[in-house]
């Protein structure tokens, strides 16, 4: 019997370890607020409040108790329709002192619309935006209701904000070849100062015929962007039918769309020459076939869900209605080695995901009665 007891005891310990691991990696959705109309982005205000955008053109403050405030006054006119509307919002790093925030939206114009980036101050009573100023407007405008991109990331160097912003821009769907041209902002990621000035060291700042704001090009529709702790920009973008990508956009690099792609035309058939690689064009870090329709992107740096999740990447799926927990070969870097589907029981489109000041993950569901949900560890 003694020679059996030891393996049995060992097996019991192993089973306990497995159960503990499963429990540590399970989350429970806790609805903070519901009844939001197609919410697109969430930012974290002081004292447990939230700032949320709704695609039809409203920005609201949600109290810590979940009460949804009236729409803020002072927003510019928004070209809401299709995929366009009021989209991303981020708070300035120094928000506690200057109350400054940045938001992007589809901006109307005489020849159509385009993605614009604005800065503003939130009033002390949290009822309106003040000193609103558009600091960047995508050119040229065109008649399209698709592929606005519109994720904002505050740039950092050596772990500190450097006074610049990245903004992702879709190729507007109807002129996908523009993504390969440097004389327009379609299918680009741009980098500008917080006041709209162009950084002198942008990769095309001194090239004739190129727009100086451009950081990288050859993108399709980037709706997820975040920084890893070392300051590296991570993004993901929608492919056509298949071929959604994760990229690490670097200065001046070409990410291939529509010349190379792992997707195909809607309904089938190759895009262009149907190739997936070409000299001078970057390969994605990871791609999805079939498409998951990704939106929102965040790294987890806290241990609220156990150490195994620290350094994981989280991406929302609009198409399949889940939150993708992505394990990498090294924390905050490396290759994708494993994926896990969370929140499948909700059956709702996950539009945004962020880590809150409390170390917990928060998601928005892009529905007619969308929800702000906090992920509680079990």
C-alpha atoms as one frame of an Amber mdcrd trajectory, in Angstrom:
protein
   0.000   0.000   0.000   2.720   2.562   0.769   4.027   2.290  -2.787   0.498
   3.270  -4.032  -0.237   6.015  -1.501   2.524   8.284  -2.720   1.371   8.342
  -6.399  -2.248   8.807  -5.267  -1.247  11.731  -3.062   0.780  13.184  -5.930
  -2.177  12.797  -8.294  -4.424  14.574  -5.794  -1.989  17.469  -5.563  -1.796
  17.683  -9.350  -5.587  17.725  -9.627  -5.784  20.446  -6.998  -3.267  22.437
  -8.988  -5.298  22.028 -12.181  -8.496  23.120 -10.448  -6.718  26.103  -8.909
  -5.368  27.077 -12.335  -8.798  26.824 -13.950 -10.360  28.915 -11.201  -7.626
  31.537 -11.481  -8.287  31.818 -15.206 -12.084  32.143 -15.000 -13.852  35.500
 -14.984 -17.327  36.607 -14.005 -18.954  39.508 -15.895 -20.188  42.273 -13.593
 -22.396  44.784 -15.418 -21.449  48.315 -14.407 -23.955  50.067 -16.696 -26.371
  49.075 -19.448 -28.575  50.866 -21.954 -25.734  52.576 -23.839 -26.326  53.006
 -27.573 -23.501  51.389 -29.509 -20.738  52.421 -27.082 -17.300  52.566 -28.680
 -14.681  53.510 -26.097 -14.237  53.906 -22.348 -11.791  55.998 -20.321 -11.354
  56.062 -16.538 -12.109  59.276 -14.683 -11.069  59.972 -11.082 -13.189  58.720
  -8.169 -14.351  55.598  -9.970 -16.224  57.363 -12.768 -16.098  56.411 -16.455
 -16.206  58.412 -19.676 -17.892  56.551 -22.541 -18.491  57.439 -26.198 -21.555
  56.320 -28.128 -21.205  55.978 -31.898 -24.319  58.095 -32.736 -22.406  61.122
 -31.416 -22.722  61.278 -27.635 -20.221  61.250 -24.788 -21.423  60.426 -21.278
 -20.082  60.194 -17.745 -21.014  57.044 -15.841 -20.936  57.347 -12.067 -19.209
  54.741  -9.913 -22.636  53.359  -9.003 -23.472  52.809 -12.694 -25.760  55.792
 -13.178 -25.453  57.097 -16.743 -25.300  60.884 -17.091 -26.854  63.017 -19.820
 -24.874  63.599 -23.017 -22.056  66.128 -22.638 -22.477  69.453 -24.390 -19.849
  70.982 -26.647 -19.099  68.166 -29.077 -18.435  69.122 -32.698 -20.790  67.932
 -35.441 -20.337  64.213 -36.079 -21.047  62.356 -39.336 -22.795  59.421 -37.700
 -23.769  56.584 -40.016 -22.534  53.139 -40.946 -19.270  52.609 -39.074 -18.823
  56.330 -38.524 -19.652  58.437 -35.513 -18.061  59.370 -32.209 -15.371  56.755
 -31.696 -12.285  56.606 -29.452 -11.506  58.699 -26.361  -8.441  58.815 -24.097
  -7.514  60.991 -21.141  -4.312  62.962 -21.124  -1.722  61.501 -18.754  -1.919
  64.730 -16.775  -5.734  64.771 -16.719  -5.907  65.168 -12.933  -4.259  68.570
 -13.346  -5.352  69.809 -16.790  -8.653  67.907 -17.370  -7.591  67.414 -20.998
  -8.845  64.564 -23.156  -8.567  63.515 -26.792 -11.263  61.978 -28.950 -11.665
  61.000 -32.596 -14.753  60.990 -34.757 -16.011  60.975 -38.335 -15.918  64.611
 -39.384 -18.375  65.862 -42.040 -17.273  68.044 -44.940 -18.356  69.262 -48.371
 -16.807  66.297 -50.219 -17.686  63.598 -47.706 -16.215  62.735 -44.333 -12.991
  61.619 -42.714 -11.495  60.733 -39.350 -10.600  63.710 -37.164  -8.802  64.028
 -33.835  -9.765  66.678 -31.295  -8.602  67.812 -27.883 -10.821  69.335 -25.210
 -11.224  69.981 -21.494 -13.896  68.304 -19.399 -15.710  70.918 -17.336 -15.395
  70.779 -13.560 -19.028  69.729 -13.221 -18.593  67.042 -15.908 -21.475  68.309
 -18.055 -19.689  69.709 -21.139 -16.519  69.860 -23.169 -14.642  73.150 -23.251
 -11.887  74.565 -25.498 -12.641  71.946 -28.162 -10.136  72.053 -31.005  -9.623
  69.693 -33.963  -5.873  69.073 -34.118  -5.861  66.659 -37.078  -8.200  65.926
 -39.975  -7.646  62.994 -42.347  -7.234  64.026 -45.991  -8.848  63.758 -48.408
 -12.461  63.465 -47.297 -14.637  61.079 -49.278 -18.159  59.728 -49.492 -17.869
  56.535 -47.444 -19.394  55.226 -44.236 -16.745  52.576 -43.587 -13.201  52.024
 -42.327 -12.520  55.027 -40.129  -9.964  53.251 -37.909  -9.813  55.759 -35.028
  -7.821  54.431 -32.072  -5.692  56.884 -30.102  -2.549  55.991 -28.156  -0.339
  58.348 -26.168   3.277  57.754 -27.129   6.000  57.077 -24.561   9.778  57.089
 -24.536  11.801  55.517 -21.726   8.577  54.845 -19.858   7.401  58.475 -19.862
   4.884  60.325 -22.068   6.739  62.184 -24.821   3.974  64.636 -25.743   2.887
  62.810 -28.894  -0.108  60.784 -30.032  -0.586  57.918 -32.451  -3.879  57.816
 -34.372  -4.987  54.917 -36.570  -6.749  55.656 -39.864  -8.708  53.268 -42.090
  -8.387  53.276 -45.881 -12.111  54.139 -46.218 -12.923  50.905 -48.120 -13.783
  52.474 -51.484 -10.177  53.398 -52.390  -8.080  50.658 -50.848  -5.094  51.374
 -53.136  -4.650  54.692 -51.305  -3.110  52.709 -48.441   0.044  52.310 -50.562
   0.329  56.011 -51.429   1.971  58.618 -49.216   0.060  61.624 -50.570  -3.033
  60.841 -48.480  -3.933  59.690 -44.959  -5.973  56.623 -45.953  -4.778  53.332
 -44.444  -2.141  55.031 -42.316  -1.040  55.428 -38.729  -0.027  58.979 -37.959
   1.995  60.553 -35.164   1.548  64.151 -34.062   2.206  66.366 -31.059  -0.692
  66.921 -28.681  -1.238  70.361 -30.178  -1.329  68.999 -33.736   2.220  69.889
 -34.760   4.192  67.357 -36.821   7.243  65.838 -35.085  10.415  66.737 -36.964
  11.631  63.127 -36.758   8.555  61.558 -38.343   9.738  59.187 -41.103   8.277
  61.199 -44.005   8.456  64.693 -42.513  10.975  65.890 -45.096  10.040  63.727
 -48.096   8.550  65.630 -51.028   5.079  64.450 -51.983   4.477  62.622 -48.693
   2.200  63.790 -45.904   4.394  64.522 -42.884   2.065  63.099 -40.221   2.436
  59.520 -41.543   4.142  57.020 -39.243   3.391  53.763 -41.109   1.257  52.772
 -44.088  -0.308  49.851 -45.936  -3.012  49.342 -43.286  -6.657  48.431 -43.867
  -8.810  49.349 -40.861  -7.034  49.538 -37.506  -9.523  49.425 -34.613  -7.207
  48.262 -31.848  -4.035  49.899 -30.539  -2.055  49.908 -27.314   1.456  50.343
 -25.951   3.414  47.571 -24.303   5.304  48.603 -21.132   8.502  49.137 -23.139
   6.758  51.741 -25.310   6.221  49.545 -28.380   3.075  50.286 -30.377   0.864
  47.226 -30.951  -2.132  47.317 -33.291  -4.592  45.017 -34.956  -6.590  45.583
 -38.104  -9.559  44.113 -39.904  -8.774  41.971 -42.917 -11.339  41.464 -45.675
 -12.755  37.919 -45.550 -10.043  36.448 -43.325  -6.666  37.987 -42.696  -7.221
  40.119 -39.589  -3.732  41.043 -38.355  -1.699  41.962 -35.290   1.177  44.297
 -36.155   3.890  46.268 -34.367   3.979  49.352 -36.610   7.435  50.859 -36.957
   8.408  54.204 -38.426   8.230  54.302 -42.208   7.318  50.638 -42.663   4.819
  49.317 -45.210   2.326  46.749 -43.874   1.193  45.558 -47.256  -2.514  46.207
 -47.749  -3.891  45.641 -50.365  -0.863  44.119 -52.122  -0.370  41.308 -49.620
  -3.024  39.800 -47.367  -4.011  36.493 -45.797  -7.652  37.223 -46.619  -9.741
  37.151 -49.771 -12.541  39.146 -51.327 -15.965  39.029 -49.750 -17.705  36.113
 -51.421 -14.387  34.559 -52.383 -11.593  35.174 -54.866  -8.102  36.678 -54.515
  -7.322  40.293 -53.754  -4.896  41.628 -56.334  -2.369  38.932 -57.179  -3.481
  36.840 -54.218  -0.052  36.920 -52.567   0.809  36.925 -48.861   4.390  38.228
 -48.972   6.446  40.707 -50.957   9.861  42.255 -50.485   9.689  45.586 -48.682
   6.399  44.769 -46.971   6.066  43.653 -43.362   4.565  40.373 -42.214   2.000
  40.459 -39.392   2.971  39.162 -35.978  -0.229  37.095 -36.091  -3.279  36.739
 -38.318  -6.734  35.215 -38.029  -8.470  33.079 -40.664 -11.438  33.213 -40.516
 -11.750  36.811 -39.400 -12.800  37.499 -35.819 -13.477  41.197 -36.602 -11.187
  42.546 -33.837 -11.802  45.741 -31.901 -10.184  47.079 -28.750  -6.796  45.997
 -27.453  -5.111  45.995 -24.052  -2.225  44.391 -22.207  -2.810  43.173 -18.670
  -0.133  44.258 -16.206  -1.908  43.472 -12.926  -2.098  40.191 -11.003  -5.824
  40.486 -10.294  -6.450  37.298 -12.286  -3.341  35.441 -11.184   0.216  35.633
 -12.427  -0.484  33.458 -15.465  -2.409  36.308 -17.086   0.204  39.016 -16.540
   1.556  40.124 -19.922  -1.350  38.607 -21.864  -2.944  40.589 -24.666  -6.727
  41.024 -24.805  -8.693  41.681 -28.006 -12.455  41.943 -28.533 -14.230  40.021
 -31.282 -17.160  41.747 -32.937 -17.997  38.876 -35.271 -18.075  36.020 -32.772
 -18.847  37.943 -29.593 -16.004  37.021 -27.263 -12.938  38.469 -25.579  -9.750
  36.847 -26.862  -7.100  36.257 -24.191  -3.820  35.879 -26.074  -0.779  34.265
 -24.519   2.567  35.400 -25.890   5.901  33.616 -25.836   7.164  36.274 -23.406
   5.231  38.790 -21.280   4.239  41.861 -23.324   6.231  40.643 -26.351   7.038
  37.668 -28.552   4.801  35.473 -30.683   1.240  34.333 -30.135   1.337  30.837
 -28.630  -2.223  30.301 -27.380  -5.683  31.911 -27.469  -8.629  31.589 -25.070
 -12.237  32.704 -25.635 -13.788  34.590 -22.715 -17.323  35.986 -22.253 -18.791
  33.710 -24.909 -21.915  33.402 -22.750 -22.751  37.079 -23.394 -23.193  36.604
 -27.133 -22.496  40.316 -27.699 -20.060  42.237 -29.890 -17.006  43.241 -27.844
 -15.976  46.699 -29.016 -13.448  47.925 -26.455 -11.263  46.439 -23.727  -9.156
  48.365 -21.189  -7.370  47.715 -17.929  -8.772  49.995 -15.243  -6.930  51.756
 -12.419  -8.055  48.915 -10.140  -6.152  46.390 -12.282  -9.356  44.795 -13.582
 -10.381  44.485 -17.213 -13.401  46.385 -18.550 -15.189  45.798 -21.854 -17.875
  47.565 -23.869 -20.440  45.664 -25.907 -21.377  47.354 -29.182 -25.120  46.789
 -29.203 -28.222  48.973 -29.434 -28.391  48.554 -25.647 -24.699  48.130 -24.996
 -23.081  47.447 -21.662 -20.011  48.461 -19.698 -18.819  45.288 -18.003 -16.185
  44.709 -15.344 -14.456  41.311 -15.399 -14.284  39.899 -11.900 -11.878  37.056
 -11.100 -13.539  33.929  -9.730
